[in-house]
Amino acid sequence: MQSIEIPEGEAPYEAEEREETPASLREKQQRMEQKVVGIWTYLSSFEESSAACISDMLKHVSSGHYLEAIKMAERFILHVEVLFAAIDDIEVHFARVNSKGRHVLSIYLFLF
């Protein structure tokens, strides 16, 4: 990401508007869309895998195979640990770049 010089007395967005073109905005939009699709694809597979762990765990409990149910619970706990570790990594990244949008992740996790 390049740095844009902001003349004194000018709003930050004015300098950015002068630097951007419709083509550059379209390119940024396409890159963002690719990232969003990749994230949703990854999160969907993570959700399916977690749901399968829960389903298998419940099947084992209902059939009386408690040791297998415990193994599946252990696998599910690992899924949850990976999720929270990833969230922690994202929070650290946001803090490092001093992002003002850090709260968005917390809101998302609360809602879903």
Long-range contacts (C-beta under 8 A, 24 or more apart in sequence): 46-79, 46-83, 49-79, 50-76, 50-79, 50-80, 53-79
